[in-house]
Amino acid sequence: MCMQGDVEIIHNWRSTHSIDDLKRIVQEKGYSCFTVSSGNPSFGHAALKKFPYQVTKDHCKPISQCCRHPCTIYIYHPPSSGAIITAQPGAQGTGPEWTNPRPKISAEEIAGCWCCACIPGGCALYAKEARGPDALVHKGLALIFFGLPICFEEHRTRHPNTNGFFKNGEPGNIDTYSSKDCACNGSACNIRIFPGGGSTVVSTVVSGQPVPHHQGNDPNWTAPYPKIETHEIAGCWLCGCIPGGCAIYQKQQKEPDVLVHKGCFFLFWAIPMFFAEDRIRHPNTNGFYKRGEPGNVESYSSARYGGGGGACAFKICDC
C-alpha cells in the first residue's frame, strides 16, 4: 500500500501526535486509513490515505511484495461499525489478540524523552524510540549512585497481552506502564518529560511525491562551510558539563534560524531544574546564542554534535 492513496503526510509525527490523534484526523476528514513504521528499515512519517472503497486487511500486501519497510496499517471503518482496527502486512503478522481489560499502550505512544530514579541506585536521562507497536529502544545516560555517568542502549519487548516491556535477554526486568507517561520497574520510577521532539511538517502529496514545506537552501549563506538547518538539529539531546551537571532536552525548530530548548537540567548531576530557552543563529554561522545572552553560544560541528564553553552536547534521536 506504499505511495498509494496518500492525501496527507505528517513528518516526525511522534513529536506532536499520538496514535489516537491520527485516528481522530482520519475520522474527522473521512480518510480510509493511515500507516506508520513498525520496524527496520524505518520511516519517520505517518501517511494518511483515502480510497474510493472500504479498505480491508485483504488490501494489505505482504512486506515481500511491497517496499520492504515494515509498517502498521490503521484502517477506519465507517460509523456503522465505529472502529479503527490495525493490521500488519506480510511477515510481520497481526500479533496476539488483546484480551487484557486495560487499554493497550503502544510503543509509539510511549516514545519520547524520559527520566528515571531509583534510590539508592541512581538516575537516568534517556530517549525511548518505538520499533513498531510492541518494541522499544532506550538510549541515554545513567548516573550510577547519582554520580558516575554511563551511556547505555537497550532493547525492550512487550510481554504478550500486557503493558509491560522486558529488557531483551532479561525477561524478569520489566517496565510496567500505568500510562504512556509513567512506568515502574521494581523500586525505579520512570516519568516522561516530553513526547518525541523535532519539527513537524505537513505536506500535500501530488502524484505520490510530497511537496516540502520549505526549501533548505539559504541564498544569503556565504560561509565556506555548509549551513546546518534548524530542522536537522531538532530532536532529543543530551548535554554534559564537568562539574556543572547534565541535561536531557528537546530542541525544536521555532523559525528557520531559531531553536527552542526544553527539558530538565540536573545541577551538579543531582538537582533537577526544568528549563525552556530560545537560541538564535549568529548570522552566517552554525552558532546559536541564548536570547538576551549573545556571548552564550552553542556551536554545531554537525546536526548531531554541539558545544560551548565546557559543555558538550549530542543528539540521541530524531524523535
C-alpha positions as CSV (number, residue, x, y, z in Angstrom):
1,M,0.0,0.0,0.0
2,C,3.1,2.3,0.0
3,M,2.6,5.5,-2.0
4,Q,-1.0,4.6,-2.8
5,G,-3.9,6.9,-1.9
6,D,-1.7,9.3,0.1
7,V,-3.5,12.6,0.8
8,E,-1.6,13.9,3.8
9,I,1.9,13.2,5.1
10,I,2.9,14.1,8.7
11,H,6.7,14.0,9.1
12,N,8.1,13.3,12.6
13,W,4.5,12.7,13.7
14,R,5.6,11.4,17.1
15,S,6.6,15.0,18.1
16,T,3.1,16.3,18.2
17,H,0.7,13.4,17.7
18,S,-0.3,10.1,19.3
19,I,-1.9,7.2,17.5
20,D,-5.2,8.3,18.9
21,D,-4.7,11.8,17.4
22,L,-4.1,10.2,14.0
23,K,-7.2,8.1,14.3
24,R,-9.2,11.3,15.1
25,I,-7.8,13.0,12.0
26,V,-8.8,10.0,9.8
27,Q,-12.3,10.0,11.3
28,E,-12.8,13.8,11.0
29,K,-11.5,14.1,7.5
30,G,-13.1,10.9,6.2
31,Y,-9.9,9.2,5.2
32,S,-9.6,5.5,4.7
33,C,-6.6,4.5,6.7
34,F,-3.0,5.6,7.8
35,T,0.3,3.9,8.0
36,V,3.2,4.2,10.5
37,S,6.6,2.5,10.7
38,S,6.8,-0.7,12.8
39,G,10.4,-1.9,12.3
40,N,13.6,-1.6,10.4
41,P,14.3,-0.2,8.0
42,S,12.0,2.5,9.4
43,F,10.5,5.7,8.2
44,G,9.5,8.7,10.4
45,H,6.3,9.9,8.8
46,A,2.6,9.0,9.0
47,A,0.9,8.5,5.7
48,L,-2.8,9.3,5.7
49,K,-4.7,7.7,2.8
50,K,-8.0,7.9,1.1
51,F,-9.5,5.4,-1.3
52,P,-12.9,5.2,-3.1
53,Y,-13.7,1.9,-1.4
54,Q,-13.6,0.4,2.1
55,V,-10.1,-0.8,2.9
56,T,-9.8,-4.2,4.4
57,K,-6.9,-6.4,5.6
58,D,-7.1,-8.1,2.2
59,H,-5.7,-4.9,0.6
60,C,-2.5,-5.1,2.6
61,K,0.3,-6.7,0.7
62,P,2.9,-8.9,2.4
63,I,6.1,-7.0,3.0
64,S,8.0,-9.1,0.4
65,Q,5.7,-7.6,-2.3
66,C,5.8,-4.0,-1.1
67,C,8.6,-1.5,-0.3
68,R,10.1,-3.8,2.4
69,H,9.6,-1.2,5.1
70,P,7.5,-2.9,7.8
71,C,4.5,-0.8,8.9
72,T,1.3,-1.0,10.8
73,I,-1.9,0.0,8.8
74,Y,-4.7,1.5,10.8
75,I,-8.0,1.0,8.9
76,Y,-11.0,3.2,9.5
77,H,-14.5,1.6,9.4
78,P,-17.4,4.0,8.9
79,P,-19.9,4.8,11.8
80,S,-21.9,1.7,11.2
81,S,-19.1,-0.3,12.8
82,G,-17.5,2.7,14.6
83,A,-14.0,1.4,15.0
84,I,-10.5,1.7,13.7
85,I,-8.6,-1.6,13.6
86,T,-4.9,-2.4,13.0
87,A,-3.4,-4.8,10.5
88,Q,0.3,-5.6,9.9
89,P,1.1,-7.0,6.5
90,G,3.1,-10.0,5.4
91,A,5.7,-11.5,7.7
92,Q,5.0,-9.1,10.5
93,G,1.7,-10.8,11.3
94,T,-1.3,-9.4,13.2
95,G,0.1,-10.3,16.6
96,P,-1.8,-11.9,19.5
97,E,-5.3,-10.8,20.3
98,W,-5.5,-8.2,23.1
99,T,-7.7,-9.5,25.9
100,N,-6.3,-7.5,28.8
101,P,-9.1,-5.4,30.4
102,R,-6.7,-2.4,30.5
103,P,-6.3,-0.4,27.2
104,K,-3.2,-1.3,25.2
105,I,-0.5,1.4,25.3
106,S,1.5,1.2,22.1
107,A,5.3,1.8,21.9
108,E,4.6,4.7,19.5
109,E,2.6,6.5,22.3
110,I,5.4,5.9,24.8
111,A,8.2,7.3,22.6
112,G,9.9,10.4,23.9
113,C,12.4,11.7,26.4
114,W,12.3,10.2,29.9
115,C,13.9,10.4,33.3
116,C,14.2,7.6,35.8
117,A,15.2,7.5,39.5
118,C,16.0,4.5,41.8
119,I,17.1,5.0,45.4
120,P,20.0,4.4,46.1
121,G,20.9,3.1,42.6
122,G,20.9,6.4,40.7
123,C,19.0,8.1,38.0
124,A,18.9,8.2,34.2
125,L,18.1,10.6,31.4
126,Y,17.2,8.9,28.1
127,A,15.1,8.6,25.0
128,K,12.6,5.8,24.2
129,E,12.2,5.1,20.5
130,A,9.5,2.9,19.1
131,R,10.3,-0.1,16.9
132,G,6.8,-0.9,16.0
133,P,3.8,-1.1,18.5
134,D,5.5,-3.7,20.7
135,A,9.2,-2.9,20.9
136,L,11.3,0.0,22.3
137,V,14.9,1.1,22.3
138,H,16.2,3.0,25.2
139,K,19.2,5.3,24.6
140,G,20.7,7.7,27.2
141,L,22.8,8.4,30.2
142,A,22.7,6.7,33.6
143,L,24.2,8.2,36.7
144,I,25.2,5.3,38.9
145,F,24.8,6.3,42.6
146,F,23.8,9.8,41.2
147,G,27.4,10.5,40.2
148,L,29.1,8.1,37.8
149,P,27.9,8.8,34.2
150,I,27.4,5.8,31.9
151,C,25.9,5.9,28.4
152,F,23.7,3.0,27.5
153,E,21.4,1.5,24.9
154,E,19.0,-1.4,25.5
155,H,16.1,-3.0,23.6
156,R,12.8,-3.9,25.2
157,T,9.9,-6.1,24.0
158,R,6.3,-6.3,25.2
159,H,5.3,-9.2,27.3
160,P,2.2,-10.6,25.4
161,N,-1.1,-9.1,26.3
162,T,0.4,-6.7,28.9
163,N,1.7,-3.1,29.1
164,G,5.0,-4.4,30.4
165,F,8.2,-4.3,28.3
166,F,11.1,-6.6,29.3
167,K,14.8,-6.0,28.6
168,N,15.9,-8.4,25.9
169,G,17.7,-11.2,27.5
170,E,16.3,-10.4,30.9
171,P,12.6,-11.4,31.0
172,G,12.3,-10.5,34.7
173,N,13.5,-6.9,34.1
174,I,10.1,-5.3,33.2
175,D,9.0,-1.7,32.8
176,T,5.2,-1.7,33.5
177,Y,3.3,1.3,32.2
178,S,0.3,2.7,34.0
179,S,0.0,5.3,31.2
180,K,2.0,6.5,28.3
181,D,3.8,8.9,30.6
182,C,4.6,6.8,33.6
183,A,6.2,3.4,34.3
184,C,7.6,1.4,37.2
185,N,10.2,-1.3,37.4
186,G,10.8,-2.6,41.0
187,S,11.8,0.4,43.0
188,A,12.5,2.5,39.9
189,C,10.1,5.1,38.7
190,N,10.1,6.4,35.1
191,I,8.4,9.6,34.0
192,R,8.2,11.1,30.5
193,I,9.5,14.6,30.4
194,F,8.1,15.3,26.9
195,P,7.0,13.4,23.8
196,G,9.4,12.9,20.9
197,G,10.6,16.2,19.5
198,G,11.6,17.8,16.2
199,S,9.8,20.0,13.7
200,T,6.6,18.7,12.2
201,V,6.0,19.4,8.5
202,V,2.7,18.6,6.9
203,S,2.8,18.1,3.1
204,T,0.2,17.6,0.4
205,V,1.0,14.7,-1.8
206,V,0.7,15.0,-5.6
207,S,1.4,12.0,-7.8
208,G,3.0,10.2,-4.8
209,Q,5.6,12.9,-4.2
210,P,5.4,15.2,-1.1
211,V,5.6,18.9,-1.6
212,P,8.0,20.2,1.0
213,H,7.0,22.9,3.4
214,H,10.1,25.0,2.6
215,Q,13.4,24.7,0.8
216,G,16.5,24.2,2.9
217,N,18.8,26.4,0.8
218,D,19.7,29.9,2.0
219,P,20.7,32.2,-0.9
220,N,22.4,34.6,1.6
221,W,24.7,32.0,3.1
222,T,28.3,32.9,2.2
223,A,30.3,30.9,4.9
224,P,32.8,28.4,3.5
225,Y,31.1,25.5,5.3
226,P,27.6,24.1,4.8
227,K,24.7,25.6,6.8
228,I,23.2,23.3,9.3
229,E,19.4,23.8,9.3
230,T,17.4,24.0,12.5
231,H,15.1,21.2,11.3
232,E,18.2,19.0,11.0
233,I,19.2,19.8,14.6
234,A,15.7,19.2,16.0
235,G,15.4,16.1,18.2
236,C,16.2,14.8,21.7
237,W,19.6,15.8,23.1
238,L,22.0,15.1,26.0
239,C,24.4,17.6,27.4
240,G,27.2,17.2,30.0
241,C,29.4,19.8,31.7
242,I,32.0,18.8,34.3
243,P,31.4,19.6,37.2
244,G,28.2,21.6,36.4
245,G,25.8,18.8,35.6
246,C,23.9,17.3,32.7
247,A,20.7,17.8,30.8
248,I,18.3,15.9,28.7
249,Y,16.2,18.1,26.5
250,Q,14.3,18.7,23.3
251,K,15.4,21.0,20.5
252,Q,12.6,22.3,18.3
253,Q,12.6,24.4,15.2
254,K,10.8,27.7,16.1
255,E,11.8,29.6,13.0
256,P,14.4,28.8,10.2
257,D,17.1,30.3,12.4
258,V,15.7,30.0,15.9
259,L,15.6,26.9,18.1
260,V,13.7,26.3,21.3
261,H,15.4,24.1,24.0
262,K,13.0,22.5,26.6
263,G,14.0,19.9,29.1
264,C,15.5,19.1,32.5
265,F,18.9,20.1,33.8
266,F,20.5,18.2,36.7
267,L,22.6,20.7,38.6
268,F,25.7,19.0,40.0
269,W,24.3,15.8,38.4
270,A,21.6,15.6,41.1
271,I,19.3,18.6,41.5
272,P,16.6,18.6,38.7
273,M,15.7,22.0,37.2
274,F,13.3,22.3,34.3
275,F,14.0,25.0,31.7
276,A,13.0,26.5,28.3
277,E,15.0,28.9,26.3
278,D,15.2,30.3,22.8
279,R,18.5,30.2,20.8
280,I,19.1,32.4,17.8
281,R,21.6,31.8,15.0
282,H,24.6,34.2,14.8
283,P,24.4,35.4,11.2
284,N,26.3,33.3,8.7
285,T,27.4,30.8,11.3
286,N,26.3,27.5,12.8
287,G,26.4,29.0,16.3
288,F,23.2,29.8,18.2
289,Y,23.2,32.2,21.2
290,K,20.8,32.2,24.1
291,R,18.3,35.0,23.7
292,G,19.5,38.0,25.7
293,E,23.0,36.5,26.2
294,P,24.9,36.9,22.9
295,G,28.1,35.5,24.4
296,N,26.4,32.3,25.4
297,V,26.9,30.4,22.1
298,E,26.4,26.8,21.2
299,S,28.3,25.9,18.0
300,Y,27.5,22.9,15.9
301,S,30.1,20.8,14.0
302,S,27.2,18.7,12.6
303,A,23.5,18.3,13.1
304,R,24.2,15.8,15.9
305,Y,27.0,17.4,17.9
306,G,27.3,20.8,19.5
307,G,29.2,22.5,22.3
308,G,30.1,25.7,24.0
309,G,32.4,26.6,26.9
310,G,32.9,23.4,28.9
311,A,29.7,21.8,27.7
312,C,29.4,19.1,25.1
313,A,26.0,18.0,23.6
314,F,24.9,15.2,21.3
315,K,21.7,14.2,19.7
316,I,20.2,10.9,21.0
317,C,17.5,10.6,18.3
318,D,15.4,12.4,15.8
319,C,12.1,11.5,17.5
